[in-house]
Amino acid sequence: MTRVLSDQRFLAIRSLVVELSAALDRVERHAAEESVDLDENIRWRLLAEAVARLAVGPGRVEAVQELFSDAYEPEWRRTGGPELSESPGCCGR
Amino acid sequence: MNYVDPHIHMVSRVTDDYESLARMGCVAVSEPAFWAGFDRRSADGFRDYFRQITEVEPRRAAGYGIAHYSWLCINAKEAEDVKLAREVIAAIPEFLSASNVLGIGEIGLNKNTRNEATVFLEQVELAVRHDETILIHTPHLADKLRGTRMILDMLADFPTLDHGRVVIDHVEEHTIRPALDAGYWAGMTLYPVTKCSPERACDLVERYGAERLLVNSAGDWGPSRPAAVPDFIVAMRARGHAEELIERMVLDNPLELFSRCRRYVPPPRIANMNTTTTARS
């Protein structure tokens, strides 16, 4: 087996996919238990969009990184820039 | 393989970590000034901290044959108090004559606020005024892309700045290209959750080459791996990369960056090695 998809590499990626699958199932299960509407949750929508971007390559990682990033404003100095970042991907300090 | 970790906060690690680093082949570390986990309340608090990383840490490191270098600054997380920040900036030159101080760092942005940008600019001015190398922290997670672009915008205000003496640290896939294209060094930080991994760092070396590229652990008081650089070495070997390329990434490149500091003195173990090699030939 070439290095492209060797046993070791395949198993590592398979593990990541299984973990991701389990994590998403976990969120939906907990949402159902707590009667939370995930469709109203912007983080959930971000995650769903990120998963969709995995299907198209190359450039997946840049696409996902940019999806989770605050937008850059070229005129930030003229407009004063943000006081604080409040994006859904933001996680406190 | 001998290696250097060019970004690790040893002040927050126990001495056992120095022993582990030594056993894994570490010959030198460089330690940027950073957030202690709480906001310090006075410039004297920072003076004490600067003494700790320029005097105490080098002694601890030397016990394990590791050379310790440091960078000085007020970090982005404590930059909201601009008045205090300016007092700290005024104090930094008191420590710049030490031979183990490499420059100003890790300055940067955290939440990309106006006050952070103000303090960042004033520290770049300090660095230019004192002819210092600069190590820059780019923000975490959602803030990274915007903050990195803002940092590059601000650096462009300094036409005399030597880009070969500036490190844009904590780059990831969406920020590495603008840093390298502008001629800066780019640091890949192997840190759980918020930054890069050994495999992704290997990917970036394969895609962008080894020039002006660094790898580090940024090990600190949070969950982090001081062994991150050896992890990278193992990952590169697993992919079949040449020892020369790996050594360039983990030893030659960081030492080349350090040599851009006019006070730089090579790690004793490296200097002794070169002397022995010369004597034998």
Interface residues (C-beta under 8 A of the other chain):
Chain A: R3 Q8 V61 E62 Q65 E66 F68 S69 D70 A71 Y72 E73 W76 R77 G80 G81 P82 E83 L84 S85 S87 P88 G89 C90 C91 R93
Chain B: K77 N110 K111 N112 T113 R114 A117 L141 A142 D143 K144 L145 R146 R149 M150 D153 E172 E173 H174 R200 A238 R239 G240
